[in-house]
Amino acid sequence: MEVCYMVKIPRSEHPRPNFQRSSWQSLNGLWDFSFDAPLFDKKILVPFVFESSLSGIDETDFHDIVWYKRTFSVPEVYKNQRTLLHFGAVDYGCTVMVNGKTVSFHEGGQVSFVVDITGEIMFGKENEVILRVF
């Protein structure tokens, strides 16, 4: 069974309007998702947690590990600038991988963090970010 999502991207506004920049983009929206192993056989609506019906998953069973994946691009015009991933909160531990390379690990639920991914980006091409959350 395949589910088609026709959704408005939730929370697409800049989180700190006083610091908004034209180069900023939200990665909220549909991500590939899976429980336990990186199969990515489901879709999840970020920023909602998988336990929430708003996420499109509505699963309340405990899982040791969950996985998120999505692609994004950064135009070549930004090649000489830093590229940062801002996370509002991840509960509890999170390994961040970009284009197959582990770039960061964060531990601490409901705490924001930032990852500089400039060195891993392929500017003007599709990039892949994978999150391993536990």
C-alpha positions in Angstrom: 0.0 0.0 0.0 1.3 3.4 -0.9 0.2 6.6 0.9 0.3 9.9 -0.9 0.9 13.0 1.3 -0.4 16.3 0.2 0.7 18.5 3.0 1.8 22.0 3.7 5.3 22.1 5.2 4.8 22.5 8.9 6.8 25.2 10.7 8.4 26.5 7.6 9.0 29.9 8.9 12.5 31.0 10.2 12.8 30.0 13.9 14.3 33.4 14.8 12.8 36.0 12.5 15.2 38.7 13.6 18.1 36.7 12.2 16.4 35.5 9.0 18.6 35.2 5.9 17.6 34.6 2.3 19.9 31.6 2.1 18.0 29.8 4.9 15.9 26.8 4.1 13.7 24.6 6.2 14.1 20.8 6.0 10.8 20.3 7.7 8.4 18.2 5.6 8.4 14.6 4.5 11.4 12.5 5.4 12.1 8.8 4.8 11.9 7.0 8.1 12.3 3.5 9.7 12.3 1.8 13.0 15.3 -0.2 14.2 17.2 -0.7 10.9 17.9 1.8 8.1 15.3 0.4 5.7 13.5 3.8 5.2 10.2 2.0 4.4 8.0 4.7 5.9 7.4 8.5 5.5 7.3 10.9 8.5 6.2 14.5 8.6 9.0 16.4 10.4 9.0 18.2 12.9 6.4 15.8 14.5 7.6 12.8 16.5 6.6 9.3 15.3 4.3 8.9 18.3 2.1 11.7 17.1 -0.7 11.2 14.6 0.5 14.5 12.9 3.7 12.7 11.9 1.7 10.3 9.7 3.0 7.3 11.7 1.2 7.4 15.1 3.3 4.5 16.6 3.5 4.4 20.4 5.6 1.2 20.8 9.1 1.6 22.1 12.0 1.4 19.6 15.7 1.5 20.5 16.7 3.2 17.3 14.8 5.2 14.6 16.2 6.5 11.3 15.5 9.6 9.3 16.7 10.4 5.8 16.2 13.1 3.2 17.9 14.9 0.4 18.6 18.6 -0.1 20.6 20.8 -2.3 22.7 23.9 -1.7 23.2 26.2 -4.7 26.8 26.7 -5.9 26.5 30.4 -5.2 26.9 29.5 -1.5 30.2 27.5 -2.0 32.3 30.0 -0.1 29.9 30.2 2.9 29.3 27.9 5.8 26.4 25.4 5.7 24.9 24.6 9.0 22.2 22.2 10.1 20.1 23.5 13.0 18.2 21.0 15.1 15.5 22.4 17.4 15.5 19.2 19.5 16.2 15.5 19.1 15.3 13.1 21.8 17.8 11.7 23.0 21.0 10.8 21.1 21.6 11.6 17.5 24.3 10.6 15.0 24.3 12.9 12.0 25.6 11.6 8.6 26.0 13.6 5.4 26.7 12.0 2.1 27.7 8.8 3.9 30.1 10.3 6.4 29.4 10.7 10.1 29.8 14.4 10.9 28.4 14.8 14.4 27.0 13.1 17.5 24.7 14.9 19.9 23.3 13.7 23.2 20.6 15.5 25.2 16.9 15.5 24.7 14.9 18.7 23.9 18.1 20.7 23.5 18.9 22.5 20.2 22.2 22.0 18.5 24.0 23.0 15.3 26.2 20.9 13.0 28.6 22.5 10.5 28.4 20.4 7.3 30.3 22.7 5.0 33.1 20.3 4.3 30.7 17.5 3.3 28.4 19.4 1.0 28.4 18.9 -2.8 27.3 22.3 -3.9 24.9 22.4 -6.8 24.0 18.7 -6.3 21.8 16.5 -4.2 23.1 15.8 -0.8 21.8 13.2 1.7 21.4 13.6 5.4 20.7 10.6 7.6 19.9 10.7 11.3 20.3 7.8 13.7 18.3 8.6 16.8 18.2 6.6 20.0 
